[in-house]
């Protein structure tokens, strides 16, 4: 018996985005969540989870143009998460090695999102040219 899936679940970029979110949530789980830290922790959680959410939501839209727009939002949220991770490193809430590992993962994910944006845009161009 095979499990039914949503179409976005087969996207490797979505799977990678979920993994990135999970790793960032591990970071926030470890940091003492005093009231002073709460807003930044919450913001990292939101920014780190947003790429996976936006990829999924965009894939569920009816037009490729909408999908691309959600991919742009996903990429922007990824950049936000990396900026927060840098701030966390500067505050010594995470170490240099962990920061660099997460940054490398974010760079890979960002490249994959950009590649998908270009592929979807190219396929949309082809459809327009055929009309």
C-alpha positions as CSV (number, residue, x, y, z in Angstrom):
1,X,0.0,0.0,0.0
2,X,1.6,3.3,-1.1
3,X,1.2,6.5,0.7
4,X,-0.6,9.3,-1.2
5,X,1.4,12.5,-1.6
6,X,1.0,16.1,-2.4
7,X,2.9,17.2,-5.5
8,X,5.3,19.4,-3.5
9,X,6.5,16.5,-1.4
10,X,8.4,15.1,-4.4
11,X,10.4,18.3,-4.8
12,X,13.9,17.8,-3.5
13,X,14.1,21.6,-2.9
14,X,11.1,21.3,-0.6
15,X,12.7,18.4,1.2
16,X,15.9,20.3,1.7
17,X,13.9,23.3,3.0
18,X,12.2,21.1,5.6
19,X,15.6,19.8,6.7
20,X,17.0,23.3,6.9
21,X,14.0,24.4,9.1
22,X,14.5,21.4,11.3
23,X,18.1,22.2,11.9
24,X,17.3,25.8,12.7
25,X,14.6,24.7,15.1
26,X,17.2,22.6,16.9
27,X,19.2,25.8,17.4
28,X,16.2,27.7,18.9
29,X,15.3,24.8,21.1
30,X,18.8,24.9,22.7
31,X,18.9,28.7,23.3
32,X,17.7,30.0,26.7
33,X,14.4,31.7,25.8
34,X,14.5,34.5,28.2
35,X,12.1,37.3,27.4
36,X,15.0,39.2,25.9
37,X,15.7,36.5,23.4
38,X,12.1,35.5,22.6
39,X,11.5,37.8,19.7
40,X,14.7,36.8,17.8
41,X,14.1,33.1,18.5
42,X,10.6,33.4,17.2
43,X,11.7,35.4,14.2
44,X,14.3,32.7,13.3
45,X,11.7,30.0,13.7
46,X,9.4,31.8,11.3
47,X,12.1,32.7,8.8
48,X,13.6,29.2,8.7
49,X,10.2,27.5,8.3
50,X,9.0,29.9,5.7
51,X,10.9,28.6,2.6
52,X,9.4,25.1,2.9
53,X,5.9,26.6,3.5
54,X,6.2,29.0,0.6
55,X,7.5,26.3,-1.8
56,X,4.5,24.1,-0.8
57,X,2.0,26.9,-1.1
58,X,3.4,28.1,-4.4
59,X,3.2,24.6,-5.9
60,X,-0.4,24.5,-5.0
61,X,-1.2,27.6,-7.0
62,X,-2.8,27.4,-10.4
63,X,-0.3,29.5,-12.4
64,X,3.4,29.3,-12.8
65,X,3.7,33.1,-12.2
66,X,2.2,32.6,-8.8
67,X,4.5,29.7,-8.1
68,X,7.5,31.8,-9.0
69,X,6.3,34.6,-6.7
70,X,6.1,32.2,-3.8
71,X,9.6,30.9,-4.6
72,X,10.9,34.5,-4.4
73,X,9.3,34.8,-1.0
74,X,10.9,31.5,0.0
75,X,14.3,32.8,-1.0
76,X,13.8,36.1,0.8
77,X,12.9,34.2,4.0
78,X,16.0,32.1,3.6
79,X,18.1,35.2,3.5
80,X,16.4,36.5,6.6
81,X,17.2,33.3,8.4
82,X,20.8,33.5,7.5
83,X,21.0,37.0,8.7
84,X,19.5,36.0,12.0
85,X,22.0,33.1,12.3
86,X,24.8,35.6,11.8
87,X,23.4,37.7,14.6
88,X,23.1,34.6,16.8
89,X,26.8,33.8,16.1
90,X,27.8,37.4,16.9
91,X,25.9,37.1,20.2
92,X,27.7,33.8,20.8
93,X,24.3,32.0,21.0
94,X,25.7,29.5,18.4
95,X,29.3,28.6,17.6
96,X,31.2,29.4,14.4
97,X,31.2,25.8,13.1
98,X,27.4,25.4,13.5
99,X,26.9,28.8,11.9
100,X,29.1,27.9,8.9
101,X,27.3,24.5,8.5
102,X,23.9,26.2,8.5
103,X,25.1,28.9,6.1
104,X,26.5,26.3,3.7
105,X,23.1,24.5,3.8
106,X,21.3,27.8,3.2
107,X,23.6,28.6,0.2
108,X,22.8,25.2,-1.3
109,X,19.1,25.7,-0.7
110,X,19.2,29.2,-2.1
111,X,20.8,27.9,-5.3
112,X,18.2,25.2,-5.6
113,X,15.4,27.7,-5.2
114,X,17.0,30.0,-7.8
115,X,17.4,27.1,-10.2
116,X,13.7,26.2,-9.7
117,X,12.7,29.8,-10.3
118,X,14.6,29.9,-13.6
119,X,13.2,26.5,-14.7
120,X,9.6,27.5,-14.0
121,X,10.1,30.9,-15.7
122,X,11.7,29.2,-18.7
123,X,8.8,26.7,-19.0
124,X,6.3,29.6,-18.7
125,X,8.1,31.4,-21.5
126,X,7.8,28.3,-23.7
127,X,4.1,28.2,-23.1
128,X,3.7,31.8,-24.0
129,X,5.7,31.4,-27.2
130,X,3.4,28.5,-28.2
131,X,0.3,30.6,-27.9
